[in-house]
Amino acid sequence: MVRFFVFISTLIVLTGTLHAQVPIPPVPPTGPPILLELGNIQYNPSTGDGTVSMMLTSEVPIAGFQFDLVFDPAAVLLVSATGGLAEDFGYDVGVGPTSGTVLGFSFTLVEIPLTIDPDVLTIVAFNCSACSSGVPEICIENPIFSDVGAMSIPTELGPCATAVALPLFLRGDCNTDGSPNVADAIFLLAILFSGGTAAGCVDGCDSNDDGSMNIADAVHFLAFLFAGGAPPTPPGVQSCGLDPTADSLDCLTPGPCP
């Protein structure tokens, strides 16, 4: 009986020792709960006008934000900040034209909920007509995000980026022949339903500017041509221009536009 007790006691001690030697996996470090980065950048070198989408990824709700946009060359004026989550949740967003500061807040302390996937916080319009060296580089600096208790939230910044001078196009000119007309609607319908030639300027086919090319664009354009419907959205059918809204569509073949 004594030997059995000693055996059991030894087994318990050894078992405890073996358990104590099992390494505990380290807890992986977590980064800042907010990531702010540059998204889609559009720039018209002929006028110096451009826009940059500010992309937000957040693990926590936010109740206010501020950051600086720094340009190289520095001869850039901020014009406005509109759209995105800030506008969706009723935020007042202002810009410092010469300081490069963008500030957003809610008088009623409405929170912008967490965004696990990157989403547009706001779209900042700028002008670089004095940029003699061409396309500017953009960086984000000095971010301040706060929660509803006015506590600062740690924030990580994405890398700097250079604006891309996007081609100009005519809205509705789906076949890029320089003349928005019924042939463009036929061209679009052929793409959608009969394996027609792919569009070289998808933005031109997106006549209602909803960010996708589909049957609604053909209906919208035909209504404009024959039933007094609303004209295609800016830049429109008369003057070449940039897409004023951020989306995933491109224009590799702008047609007669420079």
MOHU-V697269 format. One record per pair of residues at least 24 apart in sequence whose C-alpha atoms are under 10 Angstrom apart, sorted by the first residue. I is the first residue (numbers start at 1). J is the second residue. D is the distance in Angstrom with one decimal. If there is no record, write none. Layout:
i: (I | I)
j: (J | J)
d: (D | D)
This chain:
i: (31 | 31 | 31 | 32 | 32 | 32 | 32 | 32 | 32 | 32 | 33 | 33 | 33 | 33 | 33 | 33 | 33 | 33 | 33 | 33 | 34 | 34 | 34 | 34 | 34 | 34 | 34 | 34 | 34 | 34 | 34 | 34 | 34 | 34 | 35 | 35 | 35 | 35 | 35 | 35 | 35 | 35 | 36 | 36 | 36 | 36 | 36 | 36 | 36 | 36 | 36 | 36 | 36 | 36 | 36 | 37 | 37 | 37 | 37 | 37 | 37 | 37 | 37 | 37 | 37 | 37 | 38 | 38 | 38 | 38 | 38 | 38 | 38 | 38 | 38 | 38 | 38 | 38 | 39 | 39 | 39 | 39 | 39 | 39 | 39 | 40 | 40 | 40 | 40 | 40 | 40 | 40 | 40 | 40 | 41 | 41 | 41 | 41 | 41 | 41 | 41 | 41 | 41 | 41 | 41 | 42 | 42 | 42 | 42 | 42 | 42 | 42 | 42 | 42 | 42 | 42 | 42 | 43 | 43 | 43 | 43 | 43 | 43 | 43 | 43 | 43 | 43 | 43 | 43 | 43 | 43 | 44 | 44 | 44 | 44 | 44 | 44 | 44 | 44 | 44 | 44 | 44 | 44 | 44 | 45 | 45 | 45 | 45 | 45 | 45 | 45 | 45 | 45 | 45 | 45 | 45 | 45 | 46 | 46 | 46 | 46 | 46 | 47 | 47 | 47 | 47 | 48 | 48 | 48 | 48 | 48 | 48 | 48 | 48 | 48 | 48 | 48 | 48 | 49 | 49 | 49 | 49 | 49 | 49 | 49 | 49 | 49 | 49 | 50 | 50 | 50 | 50 | 50 | 50 | 50 | 50 | 50 | 50 | 50 | 50 | 50 | 50 | 50 | 51 | 51 | 51 | 51 | 51 | 51 | 51 | 51 | 51 | 51 | 51 | 51 | 51 | 52 | 52 | 52 | 52 | 52 | 52 | 52 | 52 | 52 | 52 | 53 | 53 | 53 | 53 | 53 | 53 | 53 | 53 | 53 | 53 | 53 | 53 | 53 | 53 | 54 | 54 | 54 | 54 | 54 | 54 | 54 | 54 | 54 | 54 | 55 | 55 | 55 | 55 | 55 | 55 | 55 | 55 | 55 | 55 | 56 | 56 | 56 | 56 | 56 | 56 | 56 | 56 | 56 | 56 | 56 | 56 | 57 | 57 | 57 | 57 | 57 | 57 | 57 | 57 | 57 | 57 | 58 | 58 | 58 | 58 | 58 | 58 | 58 | 58 | 58 | 59 | 59 | 59 | 59 | 59 | 60 | 60 | 60 | 60 | 60 | 60 | 60 | 60 | 61 | 61 | 61 | 61 | 61 | 61 | 61 | 61 | 61 | 61 | 61 | 62 | 62 | 62 | 62 | 62 | 62 | 62 | 62 | 62 | 62 | 62 | 62 | 62 | 62 | 62 | 62 | 63 | 63 | 63 | 63 | 63 | 63 | 63 | 63 | 63 | 63 | 63 | 63 | 63 | 63 | 63 | 63 | 63 | 63 | 64 | 64 | 64 | 64 | 64 | 64 | 64 | 64 | 64 | 64 | 64 | 64 | 64 | 64 | 64 | 64 | 64 | 64 | 64 | 65 | 65 | 65 | 65 | 65 | 65 | 65 | 65 | 65 | 65 | 65 | 65 | 65 | 65 | 66 | 66 | 66 | 66 | 66 | 66 | 66 | 66 | 66 | 66 | 66 | 66 | 66 | 66 | 67 | 67 | 67 | 67 | 67 | 67 | 67 | 67 | 67 | 67 | 67 | 67 | 68 | 68 | 68 | 68 | 68 | 68 | 68 | 68 | 68 | 68 | 68 | 68 | 68 | 69 | 69 | 69 | 69 | 69 | 69 | 69 | 69 | 69 | 69 | 69 | 69 | 69 | 70 | 70 | 70 | 70 | 70 | 70 | 70 | 70 | 70 | 70 | 71 | 71 | 71 | 71 | 71 | 71 | 71 | 71 | 71 | 71 | 72 | 72 | 72 | 72 | 72 | 72 | 72 | 72 | 72 | 73 | 73 | 73 | 73 | 73 | 73 | 73 | 73 | 73 | 73 | 74 | 74 | 74 | 74 | 74 | 74 | 74 | 74 | 75 | 75 | 75 | 75 | 75 | 75 | 75 | 76 | 76 | 76 | 76 | 76 | 76 | 76 | 76 | 77 | 77 | 77 | 77 | 77 | 77 | 78 | 78 | 78 | 78 | 78 | 78 | 79 | 79 | 79 | 79 | 80 | 80 | 80 | 80 | 80 | 81 | 81 | 81 | 81 | 81 | 81 | 82 | 82 | 82 | 82 | 82 | 83 | 83 | 83 | 83 | 83 | 83 | 83 | 84 | 84 | 84 | 84 | 84 | 84 | 85 | 85 | 85 | 85 | 85 | 85 | 85 | 85 | 86 | 86 | 86 | 86 | 86 | 86 | 87 | 87 | 87 | 88 | 88 | 88 | 89 | 93 | 93 | 94 | 95 | 95 | 95 | 97 | 97 | 100 | 100 | 100 | 101 | 101 | 101 | 101 | 102 | 103 | 104 | 105 | 106 | 109 | 109 | 109 | 109 | 110 | 111 | 111 | 111 | 112 | 120 | 123 | 123 | 125 | 134 | 134 | 135 | 135 | 135 | 135 | 136 | 136 | 136 | 136 | 136 | 137 | 137 | 137 | 137 | 138 | 138 | 165 | 166 | 166 | 166 | 166 | 166 | 166 | 166 | 167 | 167 | 167 | 167 | 167 | 167 | 167 | 167 | 167 | 167 | 167 | 167 | 167 | 168 | 168 | 168 | 168 | 168 | 168 | 168 | 168 | 168 | 168 | 168 | 168 | 168 | 168 | 168 | 168 | 168 | 169 | 169 | 169 | 169 | 169 | 169 | 169 | 169 | 169 | 169 | 169 | 169 | 169 | 169 | 169 | 169 | 169 | 169 | 169 | 169 | 169 | 170 | 170 | 170 | 170 | 170 | 170 | 170 | 170 | 170 | 170 | 170 | 170 | 170 | 170 | 170 | 170 | 170 | 170 | 170 | 170 | 170 | 171 | 171 | 171 | 171 | 171 | 171 | 171 | 171 | 171 | 171 | 171 | 171 | 171 | 171 | 171 | 171 | 171 | 171 | 171 | 171 | 171 | 171 | 171 | 172 | 172 | 172 | 172 | 172 | 172 | 172 | 172 | 172 | 172 | 172 | 172 | 172 | 172 | 172 | 172 | 172 | 172 | 172 | 172 | 172 | 173 | 173 | 173 | 173 | 173 | 173 | 173 | 173 | 173 | 173 | 173 | 173 | 173 | 174 | 174 | 174 | 174 | 174 | 174 | 174 | 174 | 174 | 174 | 174 | 174 | 174 | 175 | 175 | 175 | 175 | 175 | 175 | 175 | 175 | 175 | 176 | 176 | 176 | 176 | 176 | 176 | 176 | 176 | 176 | 176 | 176 | 177 | 177 | 177 | 178 | 178 | 178 | 178 | 178 | 178 | 178 | 179 | 179 | 179 | 179 | 180 | 180 | 180 | 180 | 180 | 180 | 180 | 181 | 181 | 181 | 181 | 181 | 182 | 182 | 182 | 182 | 182 | 184 | 184 | 184 | 185 | 185 | 185 | 185 | 185 | 185 | 185 | 185 | 186 | 186 | 187 | 188 | 188 | 188 | 188 | 188 | 189 | 189 | 189 | 189 | 189 | 192 | 199 | 199 | 199 | 199 | 200 | 200 | 200 | 200 | 200 | 200 | 201 | 201 | 201 | 201 | 201 | 201 | 201 | 202 | 202 | 202 | 202 | 202 | 202 | 202 | 203 | 203 | 203 | 203 | 203 | 203 | 203 | 203 | 203 | 204 | 204 | 204 | 204 | 204 | 204 | 204 | 204 | 204 | 204 | 204 | 205 | 205 | 205 | 206 | 206 | 206 | 207 | 207 | 207 | 207 | 207 | 207 | 208 | 208 | 208 | 209 | 209 | 209 | 209 | 209 | 209 | 209 | 209 | 210 | 210 | 210 | 211 | 211 | 211 | 211 | 211 | 212 | 212 | 212 | 213)
j: (154 | 155 | 156 | 58 | 59 | 153 | 154 | 155 | 156 | 157 | 57 | 58 | 59 | 60 | 61 | 114 | 153 | 154 | 155 | 156 | 58 | 59 | 60 | 61 | 62 | 114 | 115 | 116 | 145 | 153 | 154 | 155 | 156 | 157 | 59 | 118 | 143 | 154 | 155 | 156 | 157 | 158 | 67 | 118 | 119 | 120 | 121 | 140 | 143 | 145 | 155 | 156 | 157 | 158 | 159 | 118 | 120 | 121 | 139 | 140 | 156 | 157 | 158 | 159 | 160 | 161 | 69 | 120 | 123 | 138 | 139 | 140 | 157 | 158 | 159 | 160 | 161 | 162 | 118 | 119 | 120 | 123 | 158 | 161 | 246 | 120 | 123 | 161 | 163 | 164 | 245 | 246 | 247 | 248 | 123 | 124 | 125 | 138 | 161 | 162 | 163 | 164 | 165 | 166 | 246 | 125 | 162 | 163 | 164 | 165 | 166 | 167 | 242 | 243 | 244 | 245 | 246 | 125 | 126 | 127 | 128 | 135 | 136 | 162 | 163 | 164 | 165 | 166 | 167 | 168 | 242 | 127 | 128 | 129 | 134 | 135 | 163 | 164 | 165 | 166 | 167 | 168 | 241 | 242 | 127 | 128 | 129 | 131 | 132 | 134 | 135 | 136 | 163 | 164 | 165 | 166 | 167 | 128 | 129 | 134 | 165 | 258 | 127 | 128 | 129 | 130 | 76 | 126 | 127 | 128 | 129 | 130 | 131 | 132 | 134 | 135 | 136 | 165 | 76 | 77 | 78 | 79 | 125 | 126 | 127 | 128 | 129 | 242 | 78 | 79 | 124 | 125 | 126 | 127 | 128 | 135 | 136 | 163 | 164 | 165 | 166 | 242 | 244 | 78 | 79 | 80 | 81 | 123 | 124 | 125 | 126 | 127 | 163 | 244 | 245 | 246 | 81 | 120 | 122 | 123 | 124 | 125 | 126 | 138 | 163 | 246 | 81 | 82 | 83 | 84 | 119 | 120 | 121 | 122 | 123 | 124 | 125 | 245 | 246 | 247 | 81 | 84 | 118 | 119 | 120 | 121 | 122 | 123 | 124 | 140 | 84 | 85 | 117 | 118 | 119 | 120 | 121 | 122 | 123 | 158 | 84 | 85 | 114 | 115 | 116 | 117 | 118 | 119 | 120 | 121 | 122 | 157 | 114 | 115 | 116 | 117 | 118 | 119 | 120 | 121 | 155 | 156 | 112 | 113 | 114 | 115 | 116 | 117 | 118 | 119 | 155 | 113 | 114 | 115 | 116 | 117 | 111 | 112 | 113 | 114 | 115 | 116 | 147 | 153 | 110 | 111 | 112 | 113 | 114 | 115 | 145 | 146 | 147 | 148 | 153 | 105 | 109 | 110 | 111 | 112 | 113 | 114 | 145 | 146 | 147 | 148 | 149 | 150 | 151 | 152 | 153 | 91 | 104 | 105 | 106 | 107 | 108 | 109 | 110 | 111 | 112 | 113 | 145 | 146 | 147 | 148 | 149 | 150 | 151 | 91 | 92 | 93 | 103 | 104 | 105 | 106 | 107 | 109 | 110 | 111 | 112 | 144 | 145 | 146 | 147 | 148 | 150 | 152 | 93 | 102 | 103 | 104 | 105 | 106 | 121 | 143 | 144 | 145 | 146 | 147 | 152 | 153 | 93 | 94 | 95 | 101 | 102 | 103 | 104 | 105 | 141 | 142 | 143 | 144 | 145 | 146 | 95 | 100 | 101 | 102 | 103 | 104 | 140 | 141 | 142 | 143 | 144 | 145 | 95 | 96 | 99 | 100 | 101 | 102 | 103 | 139 | 140 | 141 | 142 | 143 | 144 | 96 | 99 | 100 | 101 | 102 | 124 | 138 | 139 | 140 | 141 | 142 | 143 | 160 | 99 | 100 | 101 | 136 | 137 | 138 | 139 | 140 | 141 | 160 | 100 | 128 | 136 | 137 | 138 | 139 | 140 | 160 | 161 | 162 | 131 | 133 | 134 | 135 | 136 | 137 | 138 | 139 | 162 | 128 | 130 | 131 | 132 | 133 | 134 | 135 | 136 | 137 | 138 | 98 | 100 | 128 | 130 | 131 | 136 | 137 | 138 | 127 | 128 | 129 | 130 | 131 | 132 | 136 | 100 | 126 | 127 | 128 | 129 | 130 | 131 | 136 | 125 | 126 | 127 | 128 | 129 | 130 | 102 | 124 | 125 | 126 | 127 | 128 | 124 | 125 | 126 | 127 | 122 | 123 | 124 | 125 | 126 | 121 | 122 | 123 | 124 | 125 | 126 | 121 | 122 | 123 | 124 | 125 | 120 | 121 | 122 | 123 | 124 | 245 | 246 | 119 | 120 | 121 | 122 | 123 | 246 | 112 | 113 | 115 | 119 | 120 | 121 | 122 | 123 | 111 | 112 | 120 | 121 | 122 | 123 | 121 | 122 | 123 | 112 | 121 | 122 | 113 | 122 | 124 | 124 | 124 | 125 | 126 | 126 | 127 | 126 | 140 | 141 | 140 | 141 | 142 | 143 | 143 | 144 | 145 | 146 | 148 | 147 | 148 | 149 | 150 | 148 | 146 | 147 | 148 | 147 | 246 | 245 | 246 | 244 | 163 | 165 | 162 | 163 | 164 | 165 | 161 | 162 | 163 | 164 | 165 | 161 | 162 | 163 | 164 | 162 | 163 | 242 | 241 | 242 | 243 | 250 | 251 | 252 | 254 | 201 | 240 | 241 | 242 | 243 | 250 | 251 | 252 | 253 | 254 | 255 | 257 | 258 | 201 | 203 | 204 | 235 | 239 | 240 | 241 | 242 | 243 | 251 | 252 | 253 | 254 | 255 | 256 | 257 | 258 | 201 | 202 | 203 | 204 | 234 | 235 | 236 | 237 | 239 | 240 | 241 | 242 | 243 | 251 | 252 | 253 | 254 | 255 | 256 | 257 | 258 | 201 | 203 | 204 | 205 | 207 | 232 | 233 | 234 | 235 | 236 | 237 | 238 | 239 | 240 | 241 | 242 | 243 | 254 | 255 | 256 | 257 | 201 | 202 | 203 | 204 | 205 | 206 | 207 | 208 | 209 | 221 | 231 | 232 | 233 | 234 | 235 | 236 | 237 | 238 | 239 | 240 | 241 | 242 | 243 | 201 | 202 | 203 | 204 | 205 | 206 | 207 | 208 | 209 | 217 | 218 | 220 | 221 | 222 | 231 | 232 | 233 | 235 | 236 | 237 | 238 | 201 | 202 | 203 | 204 | 205 | 206 | 207 | 221 | 232 | 236 | 237 | 254 | 255 | 198 | 199 | 200 | 201 | 202 | 203 | 204 | 205 | 206 | 207 | 218 | 254 | 255 | 199 | 200 | 201 | 202 | 204 | 205 | 253 | 254 | 255 | 200 | 201 | 202 | 204 | 205 | 251 | 253 | 254 | 255 | 256 | 257 | 254 | 255 | 256 | 237 | 238 | 240 | 254 | 255 | 256 | 257 | 237 | 238 | 255 | 256 | 204 | 205 | 221 | 225 | 236 | 237 | 238 | 221 | 222 | 224 | 225 | 237 | 218 | 221 | 222 | 225 | 226 | 218 | 221 | 222 | 215 | 217 | 218 | 219 | 220 | 221 | 222 | 225 | 218 | 222 | 218 | 213 | 214 | 215 | 217 | 218 | 214 | 215 | 217 | 218 | 219 | 218 | 250 | 251 | 252 | 253 | 250 | 251 | 252 | 253 | 254 | 255 | 249 | 250 | 251 | 252 | 253 | 254 | 255 | 248 | 249 | 250 | 251 | 252 | 253 | 254 | 242 | 243 | 247 | 248 | 249 | 250 | 251 | 252 | 254 | 232 | 235 | 236 | 237 | 243 | 249 | 250 | 251 | 253 | 254 | 255 | 232 | 249 | 251 | 232 | 233 | 249 | 231 | 232 | 233 | 234 | 236 | 237 | 232 | 233 | 234 | 233 | 234 | 243 | 244 | 245 | 246 | 247 | 249 | 245 | 246 | 247 | 245 | 246 | 247 | 248 | 249 | 247 | 248 | 249 | 249)
d: (8.7 | 8.7 | 7.9 | 9.0 | 8.9 | 7.9 | 5.2 | 5.3 | 5.9 | 9.7 | 8.2 | 5.8 | 5.1 | 6.7 | 9.8 | 9.6 | 7.4 | 6.5 | 6.6 | 8.0 | 4.4 | 6.4 | 7.6 | 9.6 | 9.3 | 9.2 | 9.2 | 9.7 | 8.3 | 7.5 | 6.6 | 4.7 | 6.1 | 8.5 | 9.1 | 8.6 | 10.0 | 9.0 | 5.8 | 4.8 | 5.8 | 7.1 | 9.4 | 8.9 | 9.8 | 9.8 | 8.8 | 8.3 | 8.3 | 10.0 | 7.2 | 6.4 | 5.1 | 6.1 | 9.6 | 9.1 | 9.7 | 9.9 | 9.0 | 7.6 | 8.5 | 5.7 | 4.3 | 7.0 | 8.4 | 9.5 | 10.0 | 9.5 | 10.0 | 8.3 | 8.1 | 7.9 | 8.9 | 6.7 | 7.6 | 7.4 | 7.2 | 9.9 | 9.4 | 9.2 | 7.9 | 9.2 | 9.6 | 9.0 | 9.1 | 9.5 | 9.2 | 9.9 | 8.7 | 9.2 | 9.8 | 6.6 | 8.0 | 8.7 | 9.5 | 9.6 | 9.8 | 9.4 | 8.6 | 8.1 | 5.4 | 6.6 | 8.7 | 8.9 | 8.4 | 9.4 | 10.0 | 6.4 | 6.2 | 6.5 | 6.2 | 9.5 | 7.8 | 8.3 | 8.7 | 9.5 | 8.5 | 9.7 | 9.1 | 9.0 | 9.2 | 7.6 | 8.9 | 9.9 | 6.2 | 6.1 | 4.9 | 6.2 | 9.1 | 10.0 | 8.1 | 9.3 | 9.3 | 9.5 | 9.9 | 8.8 | 9.5 | 8.7 | 5.8 | 6.8 | 8.1 | 8.1 | 8.3 | 7.3 | 9.8 | 8.3 | 7.9 | 8.9 | 9.8 | 6.7 | 6.9 | 9.7 | 10.0 | 9.4 | 6.4 | 8.8 | 9.9 | 9.9 | 8.1 | 9.5 | 9.5 | 9.8 | 8.0 | 7.9 | 5.9 | 9.5 | 8.9 | 8.1 | 5.2 | 4.4 | 4.1 | 7.6 | 7.4 | 9.8 | 8.6 | 8.6 | 9.6 | 9.9 | 9.7 | 9.7 | 9.9 | 9.3 | 7.5 | 6.0 | 4.5 | 6.3 | 7.2 | 9.6 | 9.6 | 9.5 | 8.4 | 5.8 | 5.3 | 6.2 | 7.9 | 9.9 | 9.9 | 8.3 | 9.6 | 9.0 | 9.8 | 9.0 | 9.2 | 9.5 | 9.4 | 9.3 | 9.1 | 6.5 | 5.5 | 4.3 | 6.0 | 8.6 | 8.9 | 8.2 | 9.0 | 8.7 | 9.4 | 10.0 | 8.6 | 5.7 | 5.3 | 6.6 | 8.2 | 9.0 | 8.3 | 8.6 | 9.4 | 9.7 | 9.3 | 8.4 | 9.3 | 6.2 | 7.5 | 6.2 | 4.4 | 6.4 | 8.9 | 9.5 | 7.2 | 10.0 | 9.7 | 8.6 | 9.6 | 8.3 | 5.7 | 5.5 | 5.6 | 6.0 | 7.4 | 9.5 | 9.1 | 9.7 | 9.6 | 5.8 | 5.3 | 4.6 | 5.6 | 7.7 | 8.9 | 9.3 | 9.9 | 9.0 | 9.3 | 7.2 | 9.0 | 8.2 | 5.3 | 5.3 | 6.1 | 5.6 | 9.0 | 9.9 | 7.6 | 5.3 | 5.8 | 6.0 | 4.7 | 6.6 | 9.0 | 9.0 | 9.9 | 9.8 | 9.5 | 8.2 | 5.1 | 4.9 | 6.0 | 8.1 | 8.1 | 9.3 | 9.1 | 8.7 | 5.2 | 6.5 | 6.2 | 9.6 | 9.8 | 8.9 | 6.9 | 4.8 | 7.8 | 9.1 | 8.4 | 8.8 | 9.7 | 5.9 | 5.5 | 4.3 | 4.7 | 8.2 | 9.9 | 8.9 | 6.8 | 8.3 | 9.8 | 9.6 | 9.4 | 8.6 | 5.4 | 5.3 | 6.7 | 7.5 | 6.8 | 5.9 | 4.8 | 6.9 | 9.8 | 9.6 | 9.9 | 9.6 | 8.3 | 9.3 | 8.8 | 6.6 | 7.0 | 9.8 | 9.6 | 6.1 | 6.3 | 4.7 | 6.4 | 9.0 | 7.6 | 5.7 | 4.9 | 5.1 | 8.4 | 7.9 | 9.6 | 8.5 | 9.7 | 9.7 | 7.9 | 5.7 | 4.5 | 6.9 | 9.9 | 8.3 | 9.0 | 8.0 | 8.5 | 8.2 | 5.8 | 5.3 | 6.9 | 8.0 | 8.4 | 9.5 | 9.2 | 8.1 | 5.9 | 5.2 | 6.6 | 9.9 | 9.9 | 7.5 | 5.6 | 4.4 | 6.4 | 9.2 | 9.5 | 9.7 | 9.4 | 9.7 | 9.7 | 7.1 | 5.5 | 4.4 | 6.3 | 8.7 | 9.7 | 7.9 | 5.7 | 5.0 | 6.5 | 9.0 | 9.8 | 8.3 | 5.7 | 5.5 | 6.8 | 9.3 | 6.9 | 6.2 | 5.4 | 4.3 | 6.2 | 8.6 | 9.3 | 9.1 | 7.7 | 5.2 | 4.3 | 6.1 | 8.8 | 8.3 | 5.8 | 5.1 | 5.9 | 7.0 | 9.5 | 10.0 | 8.5 | 5.0 | 6.4 | 7.7 | 9.4 | 6.7 | 5.8 | 4.9 | 6.4 | 8.8 | 9.7 | 9.9 | 8.8 | 6.4 | 8.9 | 9.8 | 8.2 | 5.7 | 5.1 | 6.2 | 7.1 | 9.3 | 8.5 | 9.4 | 6.2 | 5.5 | 4.7 | 6.5 | 9.0 | 9.5 | 9.9 | 9.4 | 8.9 | 9.4 | 10.0 | 8.8 | 5.4 | 5.1 | 6.7 | 8.6 | 9.2 | 8.7 | 9.1 | 6.4 | 8.5 | 7.5 | 8.6 | 8.6 | 5.9 | 7.3 | 9.1 | 9.4 | 9.7 | 8.7 | 9.3 | 8.0 | 8.3 | 9.3 | 9.6 | 8.7 | 6.2 | 8.1 | 5.9 | 6.0 | 9.1 | 9.2 | 8.3 | 6.8 | 5.7 | 4.6 | 7.7 | 7.4 | 7.5 | 8.6 | 8.9 | 5.6 | 5.3 | 6.6 | 9.0 | 9.5 | 8.8 | 7.3 | 6.1 | 4.3 | 6.4 | 8.9 | 7.4 | 5.3 | 5.0 | 6.9 | 9.8 | 8.1 | 5.8 | 5.2 | 7.2 | 9.7 | 6.1 | 5.4 | 4.3 | 6.2 | 9.1 | 9.1 | 5.6 | 5.3 | 6.6 | 8.2 | 8.1 | 7.7 | 5.3 | 5.9 | 8.9 | 9.1 | 9.8 | 7.7 | 4.9 | 4.8 | 4.5 | 6.6 | 9.8 | 7.1 | 9.2 | 9.8 | 7.6 | 6.2 | 4.8 | 6.5 | 9.7 | 9.7 | 7.5 | 8.6 | 5.7 | 6.0 | 9.5 | 8.4 | 7.4 | 9.8 | 9.0 | 9.4 | 9.7 | 9.5 | 8.5 | 10.0 | 9.8 | 8.5 | 9.6 | 10.0 | 8.5 | 9.5 | 9.5 | 9.6 | 9.7 | 9.8 | 9.3 | 9.1 | 9.7 | 9.6 | 9.3 | 9.6 | 9.6 | 10.0 | 9.2 | 6.4 | 9.4 | 9.9 | 8.1 | 10.0 | 7.9 | 7.0 | 9.5 | 9.1 | 8.8 | 8.2 | 9.8 | 9.7 | 9.2 | 7.0 | 6.0 | 7.0 | 7.0 | 8.8 | 6.0 | 6.0 | 8.8 | 9.8 | 5.7 | 4.2 | 6.2 | 9.6 | 6.0 | 7.4 | 9.8 | 9.6 | 7.4 | 9.3 | 8.8 | 8.0 | 9.0 | 9.6 | 9.6 | 9.2 | 8.1 | 7.3 | 9.6 | 9.1 | 6.7 | 7.6 | 8.1 | 6.2 | 9.5 | 7.6 | 7.0 | 9.9 | 9.9 | 9.7 | 8.8 | 9.2 | 5.5 | 4.7 | 5.2 | 8.1 | 8.1 | 10.0 | 9.5 | 6.2 | 8.9 | 9.1 | 5.7 | 6.4 | 7.8 | 9.9 | 7.8 | 6.4 | 9.9 | 7.5 | 8.8 | 8.9 | 8.1 | 4.9 | 5.5 | 6.6 | 8.2 | 7.5 | 9.9 | 8.7 | 5.2 | 7.2 | 8.1 | 5.7 | 8.4 | 9.3 | 8.6 | 5.8 | 9.1 | 9.5 | 9.3 | 9.9 | 8.5 | 6.4 | 6.0 | 5.3 | 7.1 | 6.5 | 5.1 | 6.8 | 8.7 | 9.5 | 7.9 | 8.5 | 8.9 | 7.6 | 9.5 | 9.6 | 7.0 | 4.4 | 6.8 | 7.1 | 5.8 | 8.7 | 8.6 | 9.7 | 9.3 | 6.1 | 6.9 | 6.8 | 6.0 | 4.9 | 5.4 | 8.6 | 8.9 | 8.2 | 8.6 | 9.4 | 8.7 | 9.9 | 9.7 | 8.4 | 5.1 | 5.3 | 6.9 | 5.1 | 8.8 | 9.9 | 8.6 | 9.0 | 9.6 | 6.9 | 10.0 | 9.1 | 6.4 | 8.8 | 9.6 | 7.4 | 6.3 | 10.0 | 8.3 | 9.4 | 9.0 | 5.2 | 6.4 | 9.2 | 8.6 | 10.0 | 10.0 | 9.4 | 7.3 | 9.1 | 8.5 | 9.9 | 6.7 | 8.1 | 6.6 | 7.0 | 8.1 | 5.0 | 4.3 | 8.1 | 8.7 | 9.9 | 9.6 | 9.5 | 6.6 | 7.6 | 7.8 | 9.4 | 8.2 | 8.0 | 9.5 | 9.6 | 8.3 | 7.5 | 7.0 | 9.8 | 7.7 | 9.2 | 9.9 | 7.3 | 6.4 | 4.6 | 7.3 | 9.1 | 9.2 | 6.0 | 7.1 | 9.1 | 9.6 | 9.6 | 8.9 | 6.2 | 5.6 | 7.8 | 8.0 | 9.0 | 9.8 | 9.3 | 9.3 | 9.9 | 9.2 | 9.4 | 9.6 | 6.3 | 8.7 | 8.6 | 8.7 | 9.9 | 7.3 | 9.3 | 9.5 | 8.3 | 7.1 | 7.4 | 9.3 | 8.4 | 8.7 | 9.4 | 9.5 | 8.3 | 5.3 | 8.2 | 9.4 | 6.9 | 6.8 | 9.9 | 8.1 | 9.7 | 9.4 | 8.5 | 8.3 | 8.2 | 8.4 | 6.7 | 8.6 | 7.3 | 9.5 | 7.0 | 9.9 | 9.9 | 9.9 | 8.7 | 9.0 | 8.4 | 8.4 | 6.2 | 5.6 | 4.7 | 7.3 | 8.6 | 8.4 | 6.3 | 3.8 | 5.7 | 5.3 | 5.9 | 8.1 | 9.7 | 6.0 | 5.8 | 5.7 | 8.3 | 9.0 | 9.4 | 9.4 | 7.5 | 9.2 | 9.2 | 5.7 | 5.8 | 5.8 | 9.4 | 9.2 | 9.5 | 9.5 | 9.2 | 9.3 | 9.2 | 9.4 | 8.9 | 7.4 | 9.8 | 8.2 | 9.8 | 9.8 | 9.8 | 9.7 | 8.5 | 9.0 | 8.6 | 8.3 | 4.9 | 6.4 | 9.0 | 8.5 | 9.5 | 5.8 | 6.0 | 9.3 | 6.3 | 8.4 | 8.4 | 9.2 | 7.8 | 9.8 | 9.0 | 9.9 | 8.9 | 10.0 | 8.5 | 8.3 | 8.0 | 5.4 | 6.9 | 6.7 | 8.3 | 8.2 | 7.2 | 8.5)
